[in-house]
Amino acid sequence: MADTHPDFLQRPLLDGVVPAEQVARTEKRWLAVMVGMLIVMMAIVVLTGVTNAIHPPSNVETIDPTTLHLDGEFAESNLGTAQELDGSLTARLIAEQYAFVPECVKVAVDTPVKFRLTSTDVVHGFLLPATNVNTMVVPGFVAEVRTRFTRPGIYRMPCNEFCGNGHHGMWSRVEVVPKEQFHALAPTERLSCVQQ
Ligand code: CUA
């Protein structure tokens, strides 16, 4: 009788047990599905990167979080929006428990904008909905994101990384105004929109 074959593997299978070849075939099919899904996801990453400029943040610049407020790029007088010689804008902000400083920045529409942020305490997140801006703000590093706003309006920016008990209240905003309106502002008014 076959079911008493001395080699255990040669005995017929019990009812309901699937032969090894059939298992292998099913596994290969699932493997093909998984590889297909990976290819689709990789293609989406590449496509959104190329067409919408959505990239993983890659700026590696270090800064001492204990002294950044004393002088240099993130001293209080340098925070907010500054106009570069080429007409582009640079907005510098500090993230700290539980606020962004300045709490509101003003930029012009249809203008290249570079956000530069750093943290004085823990990891925060900087996200502007419906844009390509989404970065972690890690103490000790300067996060840099570039964008261009196509529509004026108020972009609320929630802290996007749990940073402590007050995380849910860490909201700020970016005010995107028409170009003419922005250029009509005095340099001090362009810095931020905190007073309004
Ligand atoms: Cu800062 Cu959450």
py3Dmol code that shows the C-alpha trace and the ligand (Angstrom):
import py3Dmol

protein = """\
ATOM      1  CA  MET A   1       0.000   0.000   0.000  1.00  0.00           C
ATOM      2  CA  ALA A   2       1.203   3.472  -0.897  1.00  0.00           C
ATOM      3  CA  ASP A   3       0.164   5.023   2.434  1.00  0.00           C
ATOM      4  CA  THR A   4       2.572   2.758   4.208  1.00  0.00           C
ATOM      5  CA  HIS A   5       5.496   3.657   1.933  1.00  0.00           C
ATOM      6  CA  PRO A   6       8.696   3.670   4.012  1.00  0.00           C
ATOM      7  CA  ASP A   7       9.516   7.177   2.743  1.00  0.00           C
ATOM      8  CA  PHE A   8       7.081   9.546   4.463  1.00  0.00           C
ATOM      9  CA  LEU A   9       7.202  12.043   1.576  1.00  0.00           C
ATOM     10  CA  GLN A  10       6.140   9.424  -0.944  1.00  0.00           C
ATOM     11  CA  ARG A  11       2.889   8.605   0.853  1.00  0.00           C
ATOM     12  CA  PRO A  12      -0.356   9.988  -0.665  1.00  0.00           C
ATOM     13  CA  LEU A  13      -1.588  13.268   0.800  1.00  0.00           C
ATOM     14  CA  LEU A  14      -4.393  13.358   3.332  1.00  0.00           C
ATOM     15  CA  ASP A  15      -7.688  14.872   2.259  1.00  0.00           C
ATOM     16  CA  GLY A  16      -7.518  18.656   2.142  1.00  0.00           C
ATOM     17  CA  VAL A  17      -3.725  18.839   1.966  1.00  0.00           C
ATOM     18  CA  VAL A  18      -2.522  20.680  -1.124  1.00  0.00           C
ATOM     19  CA  PRO A  19       0.405  19.204  -3.040  1.00  0.00           C
ATOM     20  CA  ALA A  20       3.705  21.106  -2.908  1.00  0.00           C
ATOM     21  CA  GLU A  21       3.705  21.925  -6.639  1.00  0.00           C
ATOM     22  CA  GLN A  22       0.322  23.601  -6.340  1.00  0.00           C
ATOM     23  CA  VAL A  23       1.539  25.649  -3.331  1.00  0.00           C
ATOM     24  CA  ALA A  24       4.614  26.690  -5.301  1.00  0.00           C
ATOM     25  CA  ARG A  25       2.492  27.775  -8.254  1.00  0.00           C
ATOM     26  CA  THR A  26       0.208  29.885  -6.021  1.00  0.00           C
ATOM     27  CA  GLU A  27       3.222  31.432  -4.292  1.00  0.00           C
ATOM     28  CA  LYS A  28       4.742  32.372  -7.644  1.00  0.00           C
ATOM     29  CA  ARG A  29       1.495  34.049  -8.666  1.00  0.00           C
ATOM     30  CA  TRP A  30       1.402  36.097  -5.467  1.00  0.00           C
ATOM     31  CA  LEU A  31       5.057  36.969  -5.922  1.00  0.00           C
ATOM     32  CA  ALA A  32       4.252  38.278  -9.395  1.00  0.00           C
ATOM     33  CA  VAL A  33       1.384  40.369  -7.945  1.00  0.00           C
ATOM     34  CA  MET A  34       3.714  41.792  -5.254  1.00  0.00           C
ATOM     35  CA  VAL A  35       6.422  42.650  -7.782  1.00  0.00           C
ATOM     36  CA  GLY A  36       3.776  44.321  -9.947  1.00  0.00           C
ATOM     37  CA  MET A  37       2.559  46.401  -6.980  1.00  0.00           C
ATOM     38  CA  LEU A  38       6.135  47.426  -6.151  1.00  0.00           C
ATOM     39  CA  ILE A  39       6.732  48.540  -9.730  1.00  0.00           C
ATOM     40  CA  VAL A  40       3.490  50.584  -9.711  1.00  0.00           C
ATOM     41  CA  MET A  41       4.431  52.241  -6.385  1.00  0.00           C
ATOM     42  CA  MET A  42       7.965  53.026  -7.543  1.00  0.00           C
ATOM     43  CA  ALA A  43       6.537  54.506 -10.739  1.00  0.00           C
ATOM     44  CA  ILE A  44       4.192  56.718  -8.667  1.00  0.00           C
ATOM     45  CA  VAL A  45       7.130  57.923  -6.523  1.00  0.00           C
ATOM     46  CA  VAL A  46       9.200  58.786  -9.594  1.00  0.00           C
ATOM     47  CA  LEU A  47       6.264  60.407 -11.439  1.00  0.00           C
ATOM     48  CA  THR A  48       5.178  62.621  -8.508  1.00  0.00           C
ATOM     49  CA  GLY A  49       8.821  63.536  -7.950  1.00  0.00           C
ATOM     50  CA  VAL A  50       9.298  64.597 -11.563  1.00  0.00           C
ATOM     51  CA  THR A  51       5.922  66.220 -12.253  1.00  0.00           C
ATOM     52  CA  ASN A  52       4.936  67.715  -8.857  1.00  0.00           C
ATOM     53  CA  ALA A  53       8.359  68.219  -7.273  1.00  0.00           C
ATOM     54  CA  ILE A  54       7.389  66.044  -4.314  1.00  0.00           C
ATOM     55  CA  HIS A  55      10.729  64.835  -2.990  1.00  0.00           C
ATOM     56  CA  PRO A  56      11.900  63.402   0.272  1.00  0.00           C
ATOM     57  CA  PRO A  57      13.681  66.250   2.058  1.00  0.00           C
ATOM     58  CA  SER A  58      17.396  65.842   1.400  1.00  0.00           C
ATOM     59  CA  ASN A  59      18.991  68.974   2.776  1.00  0.00           C
ATOM     60  CA  VAL A  60      21.761  68.130   5.230  1.00  0.00           C
ATOM     61  CA  GLU A  61      22.938  71.238   6.998  1.00  0.00           C
ATOM     62  CA  THR A  62      23.752  71.234  10.656  1.00  0.00           C
ATOM     63  CA  ILE A  63      23.203  74.002  13.195  1.00  0.00           C
ATOM     64  CA  ASP A  64      23.683  74.253  16.962  1.00  0.00           C
ATOM     65  CA  PRO A  65      20.150  74.427  18.441  1.00  0.00           C
ATOM     66  CA  THR A  66      21.429  75.914  21.705  1.00  0.00           C
ATOM     67  CA  THR A  67      22.929  79.041  20.127  1.00  0.00           C
ATOM     68  CA  LEU A  68      20.983  79.567  16.898  1.00  0.00           C
ATOM     69  CA  HIS A  69      18.939  82.428  18.403  1.00  0.00           C
ATOM     70  CA  LEU A  70      22.054  84.406  19.379  1.00  0.00           C
ATOM     71  CA  ASP A  71      23.361  85.255  15.937  1.00  0.00           C
ATOM     72  CA  GLY A  72      23.555  84.022  12.374  1.00  0.00           C
ATOM     73  CA  GLU A  73      20.809  83.014  10.006  1.00  0.00           C
ATOM     74  CA  PHE A  74      18.156  82.242  12.634  1.00  0.00           C
ATOM     75  CA  ALA A  75      18.658  85.276  14.868  1.00  0.00           C
ATOM     76  CA  GLU A  76      15.328  87.004  15.524  1.00  0.00           C
ATOM     77  CA  SER A  77      15.975  89.854  13.090  1.00  0.00           C
ATOM     78  CA  ASN A  78      16.496  87.377  10.233  1.00  0.00           C
ATOM     79  CA  LEU A  79      13.275  85.438  10.726  1.00  0.00           C
ATOM     80  CA  GLY A  80      10.400  85.818   8.301  1.00  0.00           C
ATOM     81  CA  THR A  81      10.477  86.476   4.566  1.00  0.00           C
ATOM     82  CA  ALA A  82      13.492  87.994   2.837  1.00  0.00           C
ATOM     83  CA  GLN A  83      13.790  88.913  -0.815  1.00  0.00           C
ATOM     84  CA  GLU A  84      16.828  87.603  -2.682  1.00  0.00           C
ATOM     85  CA  LEU A  85      18.643  89.530  -5.420  1.00  0.00           C
ATOM     86  CA  ASP A  86      17.179  87.249  -8.100  1.00  0.00           C
ATOM     87  CA  GLY A  87      13.628  88.112  -6.955  1.00  0.00           C
ATOM     88  CA  SER A  88      12.990  84.823  -5.186  1.00  0.00           C
ATOM     89  CA  LEU A  89      11.919  84.715  -1.551  1.00  0.00           C
ATOM     90  CA  THR A  90      13.405  82.955   1.439  1.00  0.00           C
ATOM     91  CA  ALA A  91      11.244  82.419   4.511  1.00  0.00           C
ATOM     92  CA  ARG A  92      13.078  81.495   7.687  1.00  0.00           C
ATOM     93  CA  LEU A  93      11.225  80.026  10.633  1.00  0.00           C
ATOM     94  CA  ILE A  94      12.025  78.406  13.934  1.00  0.00           C
ATOM     95  CA  ALA A  95       9.834  75.592  15.221  1.00  0.00           C
ATOM     96  CA  GLU A  96       9.644  75.160  18.971  1.00  0.00           C
ATOM     97  CA  GLN A  97       7.212  73.712  21.490  1.00  0.00           C
ATOM     98  CA  TYR A  98       4.514  74.810  20.605  1.00  0.00           C
ATOM     99  CA  ALA A  99       4.744  77.432  17.902  1.00  0.00           C
ATOM    100  CA  PHE A 100       6.407  78.469  14.703  1.00  0.00           C
ATOM    101  CA  VAL A 101       8.290  81.762  14.847  1.00  0.00           C
ATOM    102  CA  PRO A 102       7.117  83.892  13.151  1.00  0.00           C
ATOM    103  CA  GLU A 103       3.626  82.577  13.543  1.00  0.00           C
ATOM    104  CA  CYS A 104       2.616  83.862  10.104  1.00  0.00           C
ATOM    105  CA  VAL A 105       4.748  84.515   7.039  1.00  0.00           C
ATOM    106  CA  LYS A 106       3.825  86.432   3.932  1.00  0.00           C
ATOM    107  CA  VAL A 107       5.014  85.482   0.442  1.00  0.00           C
ATOM    108  CA  ALA A 108       4.107  86.424  -3.116  1.00  0.00           C
ATOM    109  CA  VAL A 109       2.240  84.219  -5.568  1.00  0.00           C
ATOM    110  CA  ASP A 110       4.049  82.847  -8.680  1.00  0.00           C
ATOM    111  CA  THR A 111       7.444  83.426  -7.106  1.00  0.00           C
ATOM    112  CA  PRO A 112      10.031  80.834  -6.134  1.00  0.00           C
ATOM    113  CA  VAL A 113       9.922  80.463  -2.344  1.00  0.00           C
ATOM    114  CA  LYS A 114      12.488  78.686  -0.239  1.00  0.00           C
ATOM    115  CA  PHE A 115      11.496  77.757   3.311  1.00  0.00           C
ATOM    116  CA  ARG A 116      14.334  77.278   5.745  1.00  0.00           C
ATOM    117  CA  LEU A 117      13.437  75.935   9.157  1.00  0.00           C
ATOM    118  CA  THR A 118      15.097  74.592  12.218  1.00  0.00           C
ATOM    119  CA  SER A 119      14.008  73.472  15.675  1.00  0.00           C
ATOM    120  CA  THR A 120      15.261  74.519  19.078  1.00  0.00           C
ATOM    121  CA  ASP A 121      13.918  71.529  20.987  1.00  0.00           C
ATOM    122  CA  VAL A 122      12.316  68.405  19.529  1.00  0.00           C
ATOM    123  CA  VAL A 123      11.299  67.123  16.101  1.00  0.00           C
ATOM    124  CA  HIS A 124       8.428  69.079  14.536  1.00  0.00           C
ATOM    125  CA  GLY A 125       6.822  68.775  11.121  1.00  0.00           C
ATOM    126  CA  PHE A 126       6.139  71.510   8.574  1.00  0.00           C
ATOM    127  CA  LEU A 127       3.329  70.836   6.132  1.00  0.00           C
ATOM    128  CA  LEU A 128       1.419  73.097   3.779  1.00  0.00           C
ATOM    129  CA  PRO A 129      -1.716  71.360   2.503  1.00  0.00           C
ATOM    130  CA  ALA A 130      -2.153  71.101  -1.279  1.00  0.00           C
ATOM    131  CA  THR A 131       1.504  71.943  -1.953  1.00  0.00           C
ATOM    132  CA  ASN A 132       4.722  69.953  -2.185  1.00  0.00           C
ATOM    133  CA  VAL A 133       5.826  71.338   1.187  1.00  0.00           C
ATOM    134  CA  ASN A 134       6.145  68.636   3.818  1.00  0.00           C
ATOM    135  CA  THR A 135       9.279  68.210   5.865  1.00  0.00           C
ATOM    136  CA  MET A 136      10.434  67.189   9.286  1.00  0.00           C
ATOM    137  CA  VAL A 137      12.129  69.883  11.328  1.00  0.00           C
ATOM    138  CA  VAL A 138      14.853  68.188  13.314  1.00  0.00           C
ATOM    139  CA  PRO A 139      16.873  69.975  16.008  1.00  0.00           C
ATOM    140  CA  GLY A 140      20.486  70.295  14.914  1.00  0.00           C
ATOM    141  CA  PHE A 141      19.576  70.463  11.230  1.00  0.00           C
ATOM    142  CA  VAL A 142      18.238  73.054   8.811  1.00  0.00           C
ATOM    143  CA  ALA A 143      15.288  71.817   6.755  1.00  0.00           C
ATOM    144  CA  GLU A 144      14.918  73.413   3.345  1.00  0.00           C
ATOM    145  CA  VAL A 145      11.931  73.100   0.990  1.00  0.00           C
ATOM    146  CA  ARG A 146      11.370  74.956  -2.250  1.00  0.00           C
ATOM    147  CA  THR A 147       8.007  75.707  -3.745  1.00  0.00           C
ATOM    148  CA  ARG A 148       6.017  78.178  -5.834  1.00  0.00           C
ATOM    149  CA  PHE A 149       2.451  79.060  -4.906  1.00  0.00           C
ATOM    150  CA  THR A 150       0.097  79.207  -7.854  1.00  0.00           C
ATOM    151  CA  ARG A 151      -2.883  80.610  -5.938  1.00  0.00           C
ATOM    152  CA  PRO A 152      -3.101  83.400  -3.376  1.00  0.00           C
ATOM    153  CA  GLY A 153      -4.705  82.587  -0.067  1.00  0.00           C
ATOM    154  CA  ILE A 154      -4.028  81.563   3.474  1.00  0.00           C
ATOM    155  CA  TYR A 155      -2.268  78.240   3.849  1.00  0.00           C
ATOM    156  CA  ARG A 156      -2.615  76.899   7.363  1.00  0.00           C
ATOM    157  CA  MET A 157       0.385  74.959   8.526  1.00  0.00           C
ATOM    158  CA  PRO A 158      -0.136  72.394  11.241  1.00  0.00           C
ATOM    159  CA  CYS A 159       2.829  70.891  12.992  1.00  0.00           C
ATOM    160  CA  ASN A 160       2.913  67.514  11.355  1.00  0.00           C
ATOM    161  CA  GLU A 161       4.988  65.556  13.821  1.00  0.00           C
ATOM    162  CA  PHE A 162       3.889  64.712  17.360  1.00  0.00           C
ATOM    163  CA  CYS A 163       6.047  66.936  19.552  1.00  0.00           C
ATOM    164  CA  GLY A 164       4.441  66.851  22.984  1.00  0.00           C
ATOM    165  CA  ASN A 165       1.317  67.828  24.916  1.00  0.00           C
ATOM    166  CA  GLY A 166       0.716  71.005  22.935  1.00  0.00           C
ATOM    167  CA  HIS A 167       1.269  69.460  19.501  1.00  0.00           C
ATOM    168  CA  HIS A 168      -2.386  69.796  18.474  1.00  0.00           C
ATOM    169  CA  GLY A 169      -2.250  73.546  19.074  1.00  0.00           C
ATOM    170  CA  MET A 170       0.888  74.156  17.048  1.00  0.00           C
ATOM    171  CA  TRP A 171      -0.638  75.894  14.041  1.00  0.00           C
ATOM    172  CA  SER A 172       0.680  78.742  11.938  1.00  0.00           C
ATOM    173  CA  ARG A 173      -0.043  80.106   8.522  1.00  0.00           C
ATOM    174  CA  VAL A 174       1.479  81.275   5.279  1.00  0.00           C
ATOM    175  CA  GLU A 175      -0.259  84.158   3.570  1.00  0.00           C
ATOM    176  CA  VAL A 176       0.198  84.102  -0.187  1.00  0.00           C
ATOM    177  CA  VAL A 177      -0.610  87.510  -1.660  1.00  0.00           C
ATOM    178  CA  PRO A 178      -0.650  88.832  -5.252  1.00  0.00           C
ATOM    179  CA  LYS A 179       2.746  89.979  -6.514  1.00  0.00           C
ATOM    180  CA  GLU A 180       1.850  93.690  -6.787  1.00  0.00           C
ATOM    181  CA  GLN A 181       0.444  93.669  -3.288  1.00  0.00           C
ATOM    182  CA  PHE A 182       3.602  92.034  -1.959  1.00  0.00           C
ATOM    183  CA  HIS A 183       5.950  94.451  -3.681  1.00  0.00           C
ATOM    184  CA  ALA A 184       3.929  97.421  -2.449  1.00  0.00           C
ATOM    185  CA  LEU A 185       4.689  96.413   1.125  1.00  0.00           C
ATOM    186  CA  ALA A 186       7.465  98.021   3.114  1.00  0.00           C
ATOM    187  CA  PRO A 187      10.370  95.619   3.801  1.00  0.00           C
ATOM    188  CA  THR A 188       9.330  95.294   7.452  1.00  0.00           C
ATOM    189  CA  GLU A 189       5.755  94.455   6.437  1.00  0.00           C
ATOM    190  CA  ARG A 190       7.029  91.705   4.143  1.00  0.00           C
ATOM    191  CA  LEU A 191       8.848  89.990   6.982  1.00  0.00           C
ATOM    192  CA  SER A 192       5.748  88.447   8.477  1.00  0.00           C
ATOM    193  CA  CYS A 193       2.034  88.948   9.011  1.00  0.00           C
ATOM    194  CA  VAL A 194       2.055  88.389  12.743  1.00  0.00           C
ATOM    195  CA  GLN A 195       0.442  91.689  13.683  1.00  0.00           C
ATOM    196  CA  GLN A 196      -2.640  91.210  11.507  1.00  0.00           C
TER     197      GLN A 196
END
"""
ligand_1 = """\
2
CUA
Cu 5.399 70.659 16.889
Cu 3.910 68.864 16.780
"""
view = py3Dmol.view(width=600, height=400)
view.addModel(protein, "pdb")
view.setStyle({"model": 0}, {"cartoon": {"style": "trace"}})
view.addModel(ligand_1, "xyz")
view.setStyle({"model": 1}, {"stick": {}})
view.zoomTo()
view.show()
